[in-house]
Amino acid sequence: MRQCNLYEAKTQLSQLVQAALDGEEVFIARAGKVAVRLVPVVPEQAATGGWGSLQIDAAQLDAAFSAEADHEVARLFERGAA
């Protein structure tokens, strides 16, 4: 953990940024009290889900809700209940 006052942070900003990028905790104090923490920015990851993210042909999706599919599911449940 590294702590420095605001004046030191102004004069050593590049070193403090590098320390934060290297994983060190860096705190900047004002009047002896910690005011801020310097942390690296983590790039956002691409969204993996949500509305409109399904990559499937609409015909395949519609086939999953056919009467034939409903009968097959019902048959499987009936067999499992016995």
mmCIF file of the N, C-alpha and C atoms, coordinates in Angstrom:
data_MODEL
# 
_entry.id   MODEL 
# 
loop_
_atom_site.group_PDB 
_atom_site.id 
_atom_site.type_symbol 
_atom_site.label_atom_id 
_atom_site.label_alt_id 
_atom_site.label_comp_id 
_atom_site.label_asym_id 
_atom_site.label_entity_id 
_atom_site.label_seq_id 
_atom_site.pdbx_PDB_ins_code 
_atom_site.Cartn_x 
_atom_site.Cartn_y 
_atom_site.Cartn_z 
_atom_site.occupancy 
_atom_site.B_iso_or_equiv 
_atom_site.pdbx_formal_charge 
_atom_site.auth_seq_id 
_atom_site.auth_comp_id 
_atom_site.auth_asym_id 
_atom_site.auth_atom_id 
_atom_site.pdbx_PDB_model_num 
ATOM 1   N N  . MET A 1 1  ? 0.845   -1.174  0.000   1.00 0.00 ? 1  MET A N  1 
ATOM 2   C CA . MET A 1 1  ? 0.000   0.000   0.000   1.00 0.00 ? 1  MET A CA 1 
ATOM 3   C C  . MET A 1 1  ? 0.892   1.239   0.000   1.00 0.00 ? 1  MET A C  1 
ATOM 4   N N  . ARG A 1 2  ? 0.573   2.148   -0.858  1.00 0.00 ? 2  ARG A N  1 
ATOM 5   C CA . ARG A 1 2  ? 1.317   3.395   -0.937  1.00 0.00 ? 2  ARG A CA 1 
ATOM 6   C C  . ARG A 1 2  ? 0.356   4.539   -0.676  1.00 0.00 ? 2  ARG A C  1 
ATOM 7   N N  . GLN A 1 3  ? 0.774   5.463   0.181   1.00 0.00 ? 3  GLN A N  1 
ATOM 8   C CA . GLN A 1 3  ? -0.034  6.651   0.458   1.00 0.00 ? 3  GLN A CA 1 
ATOM 9   C C  . GLN A 1 3  ? 0.851   7.872   0.319   1.00 0.00 ? 3  GLN A C  1 
ATOM 10  N N  . CYS A 1 4  ? 0.326   8.882   -0.337  1.00 0.00 ? 4  CYS A N  1 
ATOM 11  C CA . CYS A 1 4  ? 1.066   10.131  -0.461  1.00 0.00 ? 4  CYS A CA 1 
ATOM 12  C C  . CYS A 1 4  ? 0.089   11.289  -0.387  1.00 0.00 ? 4  CYS A C  1 
ATOM 13  N N  . ASN A 1 5  ? 0.633   12.464  -0.136  1.00 0.00 ? 5  ASN A N  1 
ATOM 14  C CA . ASN A 1 5  ? -0.244  13.625  -0.075  1.00 0.00 ? 5  ASN A CA 1 
ATOM 15  C C  . ASN A 1 5  ? -0.470  14.171  -1.482  1.00 0.00 ? 5  ASN A C  1 
ATOM 16  N N  . LEU A 1 6  ? -1.353  15.114  -1.595  1.00 0.00 ? 6  LEU A N  1 
ATOM 17  C CA . LEU A 1 6  ? -1.751  15.636  -2.890  1.00 0.00 ? 6  LEU A CA 1 
ATOM 18  C C  . LEU A 1 6  ? -0.586  16.267  -3.643  1.00 0.00 ? 6  LEU A C  1 
ATOM 19  N N  . TYR A 1 7  ? 0.266   16.984  -2.937  1.00 0.00 ? 7  TYR A N  1 
ATOM 20  C CA . TYR A 1 7  ? 1.415   17.615  -3.601  1.00 0.00 ? 7  TYR A CA 1 
ATOM 21  C C  . TYR A 1 7  ? 2.352   16.559  -4.188  1.00 0.00 ? 7  TYR A C  1 
ATOM 22  N N  . GLU A 1 8  ? 2.634   15.514  -3.420  1.00 0.00 ? 8  GLU A N  1 
ATOM 23  C CA . GLU A 1 8  ? 3.475   14.426  -3.929  1.00 0.00 ? 8  GLU A CA 1 
ATOM 24  C C  . GLU A 1 8  ? 2.831   13.732  -5.126  1.00 0.00 ? 8  GLU A C  1 
ATOM 25  N N  . ALA A 1 9  ? 1.523   13.571  -5.070  1.00 0.00 ? 9  ALA A N  1 
ATOM 26  C CA . ALA A 1 9  ? 0.815   12.922  -6.171  1.00 0.00 ? 9  ALA A CA 1 
ATOM 27  C C  . ALA A 1 9  ? 0.946   13.742  -7.451  1.00 0.00 ? 9  ALA A C  1 
ATOM 28  N N  . LYS A 1 10 ? 0.926   15.055  -7.326  1.00 0.00 ? 10 LYS A N  1 
ATOM 29  C CA . LYS A 1 10 ? 1.085   15.910  -8.506  1.00 0.00 ? 10 LYS A CA 1 
ATOM 30  C C  . LYS A 1 10 ? 2.459   15.736  -9.131  1.00 0.00 ? 10 LYS A C  1 
ATOM 31  N N  . THR A 1 11 ? 3.465   15.620  -8.303  1.00 0.00 ? 11 THR A N  1 
ATOM 32  C CA . THR A 1 11 ? 4.827   15.537  -8.825  1.00 0.00 ? 11 THR A CA 1 
ATOM 33  C C  . THR A 1 11 ? 5.221   14.125  -9.235  1.00 0.00 ? 11 THR A C  1 
ATOM 34  N N  . GLN A 1 12 ? 4.539   13.105  -8.719  1.00 0.00 ? 12 GLN A N  1 
ATOM 35  C CA . GLN A 1 12 ? 4.901   11.719  -9.007  1.00 0.00 ? 12 GLN A CA 1 
ATOM 36  C C  . GLN A 1 12 ? 3.761   10.943  -9.664  1.00 0.00 ? 12 GLN A C  1 
ATOM 37  N N  . LEU A 1 13 ? 2.923   11.631  -10.409 1.00 0.00 ? 13 LEU A N  1 
ATOM 38  C CA . LEU A 1 13 ? 1.727   10.986  -10.943 1.00 0.00 ? 13 LEU A CA 1 
ATOM 39  C C  . LEU A 1 13 ? 2.049   9.780   -11.815 1.00 0.00 ? 13 LEU A C  1 
ATOM 40  N N  . SER A 1 14 ? 3.023   9.899   -12.701 1.00 0.00 ? 14 SER A N  1 
ATOM 41  C CA . SER A 1 14 ? 3.316   8.763   -13.588 1.00 0.00 ? 14 SER A CA 1 
ATOM 42  C C  . SER A 1 14 ? 3.781   7.541   -12.805 1.00 0.00 ? 14 SER A C  1 
ATOM 43  N N  . GLN A 1 15 ? 4.571   7.734   -11.752 1.00 0.00 ? 15 GLN A N  1 
ATOM 44  C CA . GLN A 1 15 ? 5.010   6.597   -10.932 1.00 0.00 ? 15 GLN A CA 1 
ATOM 45  C C  . GLN A 1 15 ? 3.834   5.990   -10.166 1.00 0.00 ? 15 GLN A C  1 
ATOM 46  N N  . LEU A 1 16 ? 2.926   6.834   -9.690  1.00 0.00 ? 16 LEU A N  1 
ATOM 47  C CA . LEU A 1 16 ? 1.764   6.327   -8.952  1.00 0.00 ? 16 LEU A CA 1 
ATOM 48  C C  . LEU A 1 16 ? 0.826   5.551   -9.877  1.00 0.00 ? 16 LEU A C  1 
ATOM 49  N N  . VAL A 1 17 ? 0.656   6.050   -11.100 1.00 0.00 ? 17 VAL A N  1 
ATOM 50  C CA . VAL A 1 17 ? -0.174  5.342   -12.064 1.00 0.00 ? 17 VAL A CA 1 
ATOM 51  C C  . VAL A 1 17 ? 0.434   3.978   -12.374 1.00 0.00 ? 17 VAL A C  1 
ATOM 52  N N  . GLN A 1 18 ? 1.735   3.928   -12.577 1.00 0.00 ? 18 GLN A N  1 
ATOM 53  C CA . GLN A 1 18 ? 2.393   2.655   -12.855 1.00 0.00 ? 18 GLN A CA 1 
ATOM 54  C C  . GLN A 1 18 ? 2.258   1.697   -11.679 1.00 0.00 ? 18 GLN A C  1 
ATOM 55  N N  . ALA A 1 19 ? 2.376   2.218   -10.469 1.00 0.00 ? 19 ALA A N  1 
ATOM 56  C CA . ALA A 1 19 ? 2.224   1.366   -9.285  1.00 0.00 ? 19 ALA A CA 1 
ATOM 57  C C  . ALA A 1 19 ? 0.814   0.775   -9.234  1.00 0.00 ? 19 ALA A C  1 
ATOM 58  N N  . ALA A 1 20 ? -0.194  1.583   -9.546  1.00 0.00 ? 20 ALA A N  1 
ATOM 59  C CA . ALA A 1 20 ? -1.573  1.088   -9.545  1.00 0.00 ? 20 ALA A CA 1 
ATOM 60  C C  . ALA A 1 20 ? -1.758  0.034   -10.643 1.00 0.00 ? 20 ALA A C  1 
ATOM 61  N N  . LEU A 1 21 ? -1.171  0.277   -11.806 1.00 0.00 ? 21 LEU A N  1 
ATOM 62  C CA . LEU A 1 21 ? -1.259  -0.704  -12.892 1.00 0.00 ? 21 LEU A CA 1 
ATOM 63  C C  . LEU A 1 21 ? -0.571  -2.013  -12.537 1.00 0.00 ? 21 LEU A C  1 
ATOM 64  N N  . ASP A 1 22 ? 0.464   -1.931  -11.702 1.00 0.00 ? 22 ASP A N  1 
ATOM 65  C CA . ASP A 1 22 ? 1.191   -3.120  -11.266 1.00 0.00 ? 22 ASP A CA 1 
ATOM 66  C C  . ASP A 1 22 ? 0.489   -3.854  -10.127 1.00 0.00 ? 22 ASP A C  1 
ATOM 67  N N  . GLY A 1 23 ? -0.667  -3.331  -9.699  1.00 0.00 ? 23 GLY A N  1 
ATOM 68  C CA . GLY A 1 23 ? -1.447  -4.013  -8.667  1.00 0.00 ? 23 GLY A CA 1 
ATOM 69  C C  . GLY A 1 23 ? -1.288  -3.455  -7.269  1.00 0.00 ? 23 GLY A C  1 
ATOM 70  N N  . GLU A 1 24 ? -0.497  -2.432  -7.115  1.00 0.00 ? 24 GLU A N  1 
ATOM 71  C CA . GLU A 1 24 ? -0.300  -1.844  -5.791  1.00 0.00 ? 24 GLU A CA 1 
ATOM 72  C C  . GLU A 1 24 ? -1.465  -0.913  -5.459  1.00 0.00 ? 24 GLU A C  1 
ATOM 73  N N  . GLU A 1 25 ? -1.870  -0.903  -4.196  1.00 0.00 ? 25 GLU A N  1 
ATOM 74  C CA . GLU A 1 25 ? -2.907  0.028   -3.772  1.00 0.00 ? 25 GLU A CA 1 
ATOM 75  C C  . GLU A 1 25 ? -2.262  1.395   -3.558  1.00 0.00 ? 25 GLU A C  1 
ATOM 76  N N  . VAL A 1 26 ? -2.850  2.405   -4.177  1.00 0.00 ? 26 VAL A N  1 
ATOM 77  C CA . VAL A 1 26 ? -2.315  3.761   -4.072  1.00 0.00 ? 26 VAL A CA 1 
ATOM 78  C C  . VAL A 1 26 ? -3.413  4.668   -3.537  1.00 0.00 ? 26 VAL A C  1 
ATOM 79  N N  . PHE A 1 27 ? -3.113  5.336   -2.408  1.00 0.00 ? 27 PHE A N  1 
ATOM 80  C CA . PHE A 1 27 ? -4.055  6.261   -1.798  1.00 0.00 ? 27 PHE A CA 1 
ATOM 81  C C  . PHE A 1 27 ? -3.460  7.654   -1.808  1.00 0.00 ? 27 PHE A C  1 
ATOM 82  N N  . ILE A 1 28 ? -4.304  8.628   -2.090  1.00 0.00 ? 28 ILE A N  1 
ATOM 83  C CA . ILE A 1 28 ? -3.870  10.024  -2.082  1.00 0.00 ? 28 ILE A CA 1 
ATOM 84  C C  . ILE A 1 28 ? -4.628  10.732  -0.965  1.00 0.00 ? 28 ILE A C  1 
ATOM 85  N N  . ALA A 1 29 ? -3.858  11.425  -0.132  1.00 0.00 ? 29 ALA A N  1 
ATOM 86  C CA . ALA A 1 29 ? -4.434  12.070  1.042   1.00 0.00 ? 29 ALA A CA 1 
ATOM 87  C C  . ALA A 1 29 ? -4.439  13.584  0.880   1.00 0.00 ? 29 ALA A C  1 
ATOM 88  N N  . ARG A 1 30 ? -5.380  14.195  1.545   1.00 0.00 ? 30 ARG A N  1 
ATOM 89  C CA . ARG A 1 30 ? -5.450  15.647  1.617   1.00 0.00 ? 30 ARG A CA 1 
ATOM 90  C C  . ARG A 1 30 ? -5.538  16.014  3.097   1.00 0.00 ? 30 ARG A C  1 
ATOM 91  N N  . ALA A 1 31 ? -4.621  16.850  3.531   1.00 0.00 ? 31 ALA A N  1 
ATOM 92  C CA . ALA A 1 31 ? -4.552  17.268  4.938   1.00 0.00 ? 31 ALA A CA 1 
ATOM 93  C C  . ALA A 1 31 ? -4.434  16.060  5.859   1.00 0.00 ? 31 ALA A C  1 
ATOM 94  N N  . GLY A 1 32 ? -3.688  15.042  5.402   1.00 0.00 ? 32 GLY A N  1 
ATOM 95  C CA . GLY A 1 32 ? -3.432  13.876  6.235   1.00 0.00 ? 32 GLY A CA 1 
ATOM 96  C C  . GLY A 1 32 ? -4.523  12.828  6.241   1.00 0.00 ? 32 GLY A C  1 
ATOM 97  N N  . LYS A 1 33 ? -5.635  13.083  5.564   1.00 0.00 ? 33 LYS A N  1 
ATOM 98  C CA . LYS A 1 33 ? -6.731  12.116  5.515   1.00 0.00 ? 33 LYS A CA 1 
ATOM 99  C C  . LYS A 1 33 ? -6.853  11.582  4.095   1.00 0.00 ? 33 LYS A C  1 
ATOM 100 N N  . VAL A 1 34 ? -6.983  10.274  3.988   1.00 0.00 ? 34 VAL A N  1 
ATOM 101 C CA . VAL A 1 34 ? -7.112  9.650   2.669   1.00 0.00 ? 34 VAL A CA 1 
ATOM 102 C C  . VAL A 1 34 ? -8.345  10.207  1.973   1.00 0.00 ? 34 VAL A C  1 
ATOM 103 N N  . ALA A 1 35 ? -8.150  10.690  0.744   1.00 0.00 ? 35 ALA A N  1 
ATOM 104 C CA . ALA A 1 35 ? -9.248  11.286  -0.012  1.00 0.00 ? 35 ALA A CA 1 
ATOM 105 C C  . ALA A 1 35 ? -9.675  10.405  -1.182  1.00 0.00 ? 35 ALA A C  1 
ATOM 106 N N  . VAL A 1 36 ? -8.697  9.808   -1.878  1.00 0.00 ? 36 VAL A N  1 
ATOM 107 C CA . VAL A 1 36 ? -9.029  8.992   -3.054  1.00 0.00 ? 36 VAL A CA 1 
ATOM 108 C C  . VAL A 1 36 ? -8.112  7.783   -3.126  1.00 0.00 ? 36 VAL A C  1 
ATOM 109 N N  . ARG A 1 37 ? -8.564  6.812   -3.909  1.00 0.00 ? 37 ARG A N  1 
ATOM 110 C CA . ARG A 1 37 ? -7.762  5.622   -4.192  1.00 0.00 ? 37 ARG A CA 1 
ATOM 111 C C  . ARG A 1 37 ? -7.545  5.575   -5.690  1.00 0.00 ? 37 ARG A C  1 
ATOM 112 N N  . LEU A 1 38 ? -6.324  5.365   -6.111  1.00 0.00 ? 38 LEU A N  1 
ATOM 113 C CA . LEU A 1 38 ? -5.981  5.293   -7.523  1.00 0.00 ? 38 LEU A CA 1 
ATOM 114 C C  . LEU A 1 38 ? -6.037  3.827   -7.955  1.00 0.00 ? 38 LEU A C  1 
ATOM 115 N N  . VAL A 1 39 ? -6.917  3.534   -8.918  1.00 0.00 ? 39 VAL A N  1 
ATOM 116 C CA . VAL A 1 39 ? -7.084  2.157   -9.390  1.00 0.00 ? 39 VAL A CA 1 
ATOM 117 C C  . VAL A 1 39 ? -7.060  2.131   -10.914 1.00 0.00 ? 39 VAL A C  1 
ATOM 118 N N  . PRO A 1 40 ? -6.583  1.031   -11.503 1.00 0.00 ? 40 PRO A N  1 
ATOM 119 C CA . PRO A 1 40 ? -6.591  0.933   -12.963 1.00 0.00 ? 40 PRO A CA 1 
ATOM 120 C C  . PRO A 1 40 ? -8.002  0.701   -13.494 1.00 0.00 ? 40 PRO A C  1 
ATOM 121 N N  . VAL A 1 41 ? -8.233  1.127   -14.708 1.00 0.00 ? 41 VAL A N  1 
ATOM 122 C CA . VAL A 1 41 ? -9.515  0.906   -15.364 1.00 0.00 ? 41 VAL A CA 1 
ATOM 123 C C  . VAL A 1 41 ? -9.494  -0.495  -15.963 1.00 0.00 ? 41 VAL A C  1 
ATOM 124 N N  . VAL A 1 42 ? -10.528 -1.265  -15.671 1.00 0.00 ? 42 VAL A N  1 
ATOM 125 C CA . VAL A 1 42 ? -10.642 -2.615  -16.207 1.00 0.00 ? 42 VAL A CA 1 
ATOM 126 C C  . VAL A 1 42 ? -11.557 -2.546  -17.418 1.00 0.00 ? 42 VAL A C  1 
ATOM 127 N N  . PRO A 1 43 ? -11.093 -3.012  -18.578 1.00 0.00 ? 43 PRO A N  1 
ATOM 128 C CA . PRO A 1 43 ? -11.948 -2.949  -19.770 1.00 0.00 ? 43 PRO A CA 1 
ATOM 129 C C  . PRO A 1 43 ? -13.204 -3.784  -19.591 1.00 0.00 ? 43 PRO A C  1 
ATOM 130 N N  . GLU A 1 44 ? -14.317 -3.255  -20.084 1.00 0.00 ? 44 GLU A N  1 
ATOM 131 C CA . GLU A 1 44 ? -15.579 -3.981  -19.989 1.00 0.00 ? 44 GLU A CA 1 
ATOM 132 C C  . GLU A 1 44 ? -15.559 -5.168  -20.935 1.00 0.00 ? 44 GLU A C  1 
ATOM 133 N N  . GLN A 1 45 ? -16.112 -6.263  -20.463 1.00 0.00 ? 45 GLN A N  1 
ATOM 134 C CA . GLN A 1 45 ? -16.210 -7.444  -21.308 1.00 0.00 ? 45 GLN A CA 1 
ATOM 135 C C  . GLN A 1 45 ? -17.489 -7.352  -22.124 1.00 0.00 ? 45 GLN A C  1 
ATOM 136 N N  . ALA A 1 46 ? -17.467 -7.962  -23.274 1.00 0.00 ? 46 ALA A N  1 
ATOM 137 C CA . ALA A 1 46 ? -18.650 -7.970  -24.128 1.00 0.00 ? 46 ALA A CA 1 
ATOM 138 C C  . ALA A 1 46 ? -19.785 -8.685  -23.409 1.00 0.00 ? 46 ALA A C  1 
ATOM 139 N N  . ALA A 1 47 ? -20.974 -8.164  -23.577 1.00 0.00 ? 47 ALA A N  1 
ATOM 140 C CA . ALA A 1 47 ? -22.150 -8.778  -22.963 1.00 0.00 ? 47 ALA A CA 1 
ATOM 141 C C  . ALA A 1 47 ? -22.353 -10.175 -23.548 1.00 0.00 ? 47 ALA A C  1 
ATOM 142 N N  . THR A 1 48 ? -22.680 -11.119 -22.684 1.00 0.00 ? 48 THR A N  1 
ATOM 143 C CA . THR A 1 48 ? -22.851 -12.499 -23.139 1.00 0.00 ? 48 THR A CA 1 
ATOM 144 C C  . THR A 1 48 ? -24.307 -12.909 -23.218 1.00 0.00 ? 48 THR A C  1 
ATOM 145 N N  . GLY A 1 49 ? -25.203 -12.038 -22.847 1.00 0.00 ? 49 GLY A N  1 
ATOM 146 C CA . GLY A 1 49 ? -26.606 -12.421 -22.882 1.00 0.00 ? 49 GLY A CA 1 
ATOM 147 C C  . GLY A 1 49 ? -27.496 -11.205 -22.905 1.00 0.00 ? 49 GLY A C  1 
ATOM 148 N N  . GLY A 1 50 ? -28.758 -11.453 -22.848 1.00 0.00 ? 50 GLY A N  1 
ATOM 149 C CA . GLY A 1 50 ? -29.721 -10.369 -22.854 1.00 0.00 ? 50 GLY A CA 1 
ATOM 150 C C  . GLY A 1 50 ? -30.642 -10.474 -24.049 1.00 0.00 ? 50 GLY A C  1 
ATOM 151 N N  . TRP A 1 51 ? -31.553 -9.551  -24.135 1.00 0.00 ? 51 TRP A N  1 
ATOM 152 C CA . TRP A 1 51 ? -32.516 -9.552  -25.224 1.00 0.00 ? 51 TRP A CA 1 
ATOM 153 C C  . TRP A 1 51 ? -31.802 -9.390  -26.556 1.00 0.00 ? 51 TRP A C  1 
ATOM 154 N N  . GLY A 1 52 ? -32.201 -10.196 -27.503 1.00 0.00 ? 52 GLY A N  1 
ATOM 155 C CA . GLY A 1 52 ? -31.668 -10.108 -28.853 1.00 0.00 ? 52 GLY A CA 1 
ATOM 156 C C  . GLY A 1 52 ? -30.323 -10.765 -29.045 1.00 0.00 ? 52 GLY A C  1 
ATOM 157 N N  . SER A 1 53 ? -29.849 -11.528 -28.080 1.00 0.00 ? 53 SER A N  1 
ATOM 158 C CA . SER A 1 53 ? -28.532 -12.137 -28.208 1.00 0.00 ? 53 SER A CA 1 
ATOM 159 C C  . SER A 1 53 ? -28.576 -13.588 -28.694 1.00 0.00 ? 53 SER A C  1 
ATOM 160 N N  . LEU A 1 54 ? -29.769 -14.154 -28.857 1.00 0.00 ? 54 LEU A N  1 
ATOM 161 C CA . LEU A 1 54 ? -29.892 -15.542 -29.280 1.00 0.00 ? 54 LEU A CA 1 
ATOM 162 C C  . LEU A 1 54 ? -29.551 -15.666 -30.762 1.00 0.00 ? 54 LEU A C  1 
ATOM 163 N N  . GLN A 1 55 ? -28.555 -16.464 -31.067 1.00 0.00 ? 55 GLN A N  1 
ATOM 164 C CA . GLN A 1 55 ? -28.116 -16.655 -32.449 1.00 0.00 ? 55 GLN A CA 1 
ATOM 165 C C  . GLN A 1 55 ? -28.646 -17.990 -32.956 1.00 0.00 ? 55 GLN A C  1 
ATOM 166 N N  . ILE A 1 56 ? -29.880 -18.006 -33.397 1.00 0.00 ? 56 ILE A N  1 
ATOM 167 C CA . ILE A 1 56 ? -30.492 -19.228 -33.904 1.00 0.00 ? 56 ILE A CA 1 
ATOM 168 C C  . ILE A 1 56 ? -31.465 -18.850 -35.022 1.00 0.00 ? 56 ILE A C  1 
ATOM 169 N N  . ASP A 1 57 ? -31.636 -19.748 -35.962 1.00 0.00 ? 57 ASP A N  1 
ATOM 170 C CA . ASP A 1 57 ? -32.570 -19.536 -37.056 1.00 0.00 ? 57 ASP A CA 1 
ATOM 171 C C  . ASP A 1 57 ? -33.994 -19.540 -36.499 1.00 0.00 ? 57 ASP A C  1 
ATOM 172 N N  . ALA A 1 58 ? -34.813 -18.592 -36.932 1.00 0.00 ? 58 ALA A N  1 
ATOM 173 C CA . ALA A 1 58 ? -36.185 -18.486 -36.433 1.00 0.00 ? 58 ALA A CA 1 
ATOM 174 C C  . ALA A 1 58 ? -36.982 -19.749 -36.728 1.00 0.00 ? 58 ALA A C  1 
ATOM 175 N N  . ALA A 1 59 ? -36.727 -20.401 -37.852 1.00 0.00 ? 59 ALA A N  1 
ATOM 176 C CA . ALA A 1 59 ? -37.452 -21.634 -38.187 1.00 0.00 ? 59 ALA A CA 1 
ATOM 177 C C  . ALA A 1 59 ? -37.149 -22.734 -37.178 1.00 0.00 ? 59 ALA A C  1 
ATOM 178 N N  . GLN A 1 60 ? -35.900 -22.824 -36.731 1.00 0.00 ? 60 GLN A N  1 
ATOM 179 C CA . GLN A 1 60 ? -35.546 -23.823 -35.715 1.00 0.00 ? 60 GLN A CA 1 
ATOM 180 C C  . GLN A 1 60 ? -36.226 -23.508 -34.394 1.00 0.00 ? 60 GLN A C  1 
ATOM 181 N N  . LEU A 1 61 ? -36.295 -22.246 -34.069 1.00 0.00 ? 61 LEU A N  1 
ATOM 182 C CA . LEU A 1 61 ? -36.939 -21.836 -32.825 1.00 0.00 ? 61 LEU A CA 1 
ATOM 183 C C  . LEU A 1 61 ? -38.426 -22.164 -32.867 1.00 0.00 ? 61 LEU A C  1 
ATOM 184 N N  . ASP A 1 62 ? -39.079 -21.870 -33.988 1.00 0.00 ? 62 ASP A N  1 
ATOM 185 C CA . ASP A 1 62 ? -40.503 -22.179 -34.125 1.00 0.00 ? 62 ASP A CA 1 
ATOM 186 C C  . ASP A 1 62 ? -40.756 -23.689 -34.082 1.00 0.00 ? 62 ASP A C  1 
ATOM 187 N N  . ALA A 1 63 ? -39.845 -24.481 -34.625 1.00 0.00 ? 63 ALA A N  1 
ATOM 188 C CA . ALA A 1 63 ? -40.011 -25.938 -34.626 1.00 0.00 ? 63 ALA A CA 1 
ATOM 189 C C  . ALA A 1 63 ? -39.999 -26.493 -33.208 1.00 0.00 ? 63 ALA A C  1 
ATOM 190 N N  . ALA A 1 64 ? -39.335 -25.831 -32.301 1.00 0.00 ? 64 ALA A N  1 
ATOM 191 C CA . ALA A 1 64 ? -39.278 -26.303 -30.919 1.00 0.00 ? 64 ALA A CA 1 
ATOM 192 C C  . ALA A 1 64 ? -40.630 -26.189 -30.234 1.00 0.00 ? 64 ALA A C  1 
ATOM 193 N N  . PHE A 1 65 ? -41.540 -25.386 -30.792 1.00 0.00 ? 65 PHE A N  1 
ATOM 194 C CA . PHE A 1 65 ? -42.856 -25.193 -30.184 1.00 0.00 ? 65 PHE A CA 1 
ATOM 195 C C  . PHE A 1 65 ? -43.967 -25.788 -31.045 1.00 0.00 ? 65 PHE A C  1 
ATOM 196 N N  . SER A 1 66 ? -43.640 -26.798 -31.818 1.00 0.00 ? 66 SER A N  1 
ATOM 197 C CA . SER A 1 66 ? -44.639 -27.437 -32.673 1.00 0.00 ? 66 SER A CA 1 
ATOM 198 C C  . SER A 1 66 ? -45.457 -28.442 -31.867 1.00 0.00 ? 66 SER A C  1 
ATOM 199 N N  . ALA A 1 67 ? -46.580 -28.857 -32.450 1.00 0.00 ? 67 ALA A N  1 
ATOM 200 C CA . ALA A 1 67 ? -47.430 -29.857 -31.795 1.00 0.00 ? 67 ALA A CA 1 
ATOM 201 C C  . ALA A 1 67 ? -46.673 -31.172 -31.651 1.00 0.00 ? 67 ALA A C  1 
ATOM 202 N N  . GLU A 1 68 ? -45.852 -31.502 -32.643 1.00 0.00 ? 68 GLU A N  1 
ATOM 203 C CA . GLU A 1 68 ? -45.063 -32.735 -32.586 1.00 0.00 ? 68 GLU A CA 1 
ATOM 204 C C  . GLU A 1 68 ? -44.090 -32.700 -31.404 1.00 0.00 ? 68 GLU A C  1 
ATOM 205 N N  . ALA A 1 69 ? -43.455 -31.567 -31.202 1.00 0.00 ? 69 ALA A N  1 
ATOM 206 C CA . ALA A 1 69 ? -42.530 -31.431 -30.075 1.00 0.00 ? 69 ALA A CA 1 
ATOM 207 C C  . ALA A 1 69 ? -43.278 -31.531 -28.747 1.00 0.00 ? 69 ALA A C  1 
ATOM 208 N N  . ASP A 1 70 ? -44.471 -30.937 -28.659 1.00 0.00 ? 70 ASP A N  1 
ATOM 209 C CA . ASP A 1 70 ? -45.273 -31.020 -27.435 1.00 0.00 ? 70 ASP A CA 1 
ATOM 210 C C  . ASP A 1 70 ? -45.638 -32.470 -27.110 1.00 0.00 ? 70 ASP A C  1 
ATOM 211 N N  . HIS A 1 71 ? -46.019 -33.239 -28.124 1.00 0.00 ? 71 HIS A N  1 
ATOM 212 C CA . HIS A 1 71 ? -46.360 -34.650 -27.914 1.00 0.00 ? 71 HIS A CA 1 
ATOM 213 C C  . HIS A 1 71 ? -45.139 -35.447 -27.453 1.00 0.00 ? 71 HIS A C  1 
ATOM 214 N N  . GLU A 1 72 ? -43.989 -35.154 -28.021 1.00 0.00 ? 72 GLU A N  1 
ATOM 215 C CA . GLU A 1 72 ? -42.758 -35.859 -27.638 1.00 0.00 ? 72 GLU A CA 1 
ATOM 216 C C  . GLU A 1 72 ? -42.413 -35.570 -26.175 1.00 0.00 ? 72 GLU A C  1 
ATOM 217 N N  . VAL A 1 73 ? -42.527 -34.324 -25.770 1.00 0.00 ? 73 VAL A N  1 
ATOM 218 C CA . VAL A 1 73 ? -42.234 -33.961 -24.373 1.00 0.00 ? 73 VAL A CA 1 
ATOM 219 C C  . VAL A 1 73 ? -43.221 -34.635 -23.441 1.00 0.00 ? 73 VAL A C  1 
ATOM 220 N N  . ALA A 1 74 ? -44.518 -34.624 -23.812 1.00 0.00 ? 74 ALA A N  1 
ATOM 221 C CA . ALA A 1 74 ? -45.531 -35.284 -22.990 1.00 0.00 ? 74 ALA A CA 1 
ATOM 222 C C  . ALA A 1 74 ? -45.243 -36.776 -22.853 1.00 0.00 ? 74 ALA A C  1 
ATOM 223 N N  . ARG A 1 75 ? -44.837 -37.396 -23.944 1.00 0.00 ? 75 ARG A N  1 
ATOM 224 C CA . ARG A 1 75 ? -44.516 -38.830 -23.923 1.00 0.00 ? 75 ARG A CA 1 
ATOM 225 C C  . ARG A 1 75 ? -43.345 -39.111 -22.982 1.00 0.00 ? 75 ARG A C  1 
ATOM 226 N N  . LEU A 1 76 ? -42.344 -38.267 -23.012 1.00 0.00 ? 76 LEU A N  1 
ATOM 227 C CA . LEU A 1 76 ? -41.187 -38.446 -22.136 1.00 0.00 ? 76 LEU A CA 1 
ATOM 228 C C  . LEU A 1 76 ? -41.578 -38.303 -20.662 1.00 0.00 ? 76 LEU A C  1 
ATOM 229 N N  . PHE A 1 77 ? -42.471 -37.351 -20.365 1.00 0.00 ? 77 PHE A N  1 
ATOM 230 C CA . PHE A 1 77 ? -42.910 -37.186 -18.980 1.00 0.00 ? 77 PHE A CA 1 
ATOM 231 C C  . PHE A 1 77 ? -43.735 -38.371 -18.522 1.00 0.00 ? 77 PHE A C  1 
ATOM 232 N N  . GLU A 1 78 ? -44.596 -38.885 -19.400 1.00 0.00 ? 78 GLU A N  1 
ATOM 233 C CA . GLU A 1 78 ? -45.419 -40.039 -19.058 1.00 0.00 ? 78 GLU A CA 1 
ATOM 234 C C  . GLU A 1 78 ? -44.559 -41.269 -18.788 1.00 0.00 ? 78 GLU A C  1 
ATOM 235 N N  . ARG A 1 79 ? -43.524 -41.445 -19.587 1.00 0.00 ? 79 ARG A N  1 
ATOM 236 C CA . ARG A 1 79 ? -42.627 -42.591 -19.404 1.00 0.00 ? 79 ARG A CA 1 
ATOM 237 C C  . ARG A 1 79 ? -41.860 -42.460 -18.089 1.00 0.00 ? 79 ARG A C  1 
ATOM 238 N N  . GLY A 1 80 ? -41.484 -41.242 -17.736 1.00 0.00 ? 80 GLY A N  1 
ATOM 239 C CA . GLY A 1 80 ? -40.720 -41.013 -16.498 1.00 0.00 ? 80 GLY A CA 1 
ATOM 240 C C  . GLY A 1 80 ? -41.576 -41.171 -15.253 1.00 0.00 ? 80 GLY A C  1 
ATOM 241 N N  . ALA A 1 81 ? -42.886 -40.946 -15.369 1.00 0.00 ? 81 ALA A N  1 
ATOM 242 C CA . ALA A 1 81 ? -43.774 -41.031 -14.205 1.00 0.00 ? 81 ALA A CA 1 
ATOM 243 C C  . ALA A 1 81 ? -44.098 -42.483 -13.868 1.00 0.00 ? 81 ALA A C  1 
ATOM 244 N N  . ALA A 1 82 ? -43.937 -43.381 -14.785 1.00 0.00 ? 82 ALA A N  1 
ATOM 245 C CA . ALA A 1 82 ? -44.328 -44.787 -14.572 1.00 0.00 ? 82 ALA A CA 1 
ATOM 246 C C  . ALA A 1 82 ? -43.312 -45.509 -13.719 1.00 0.00 ? 82 ALA A C  1 
# 
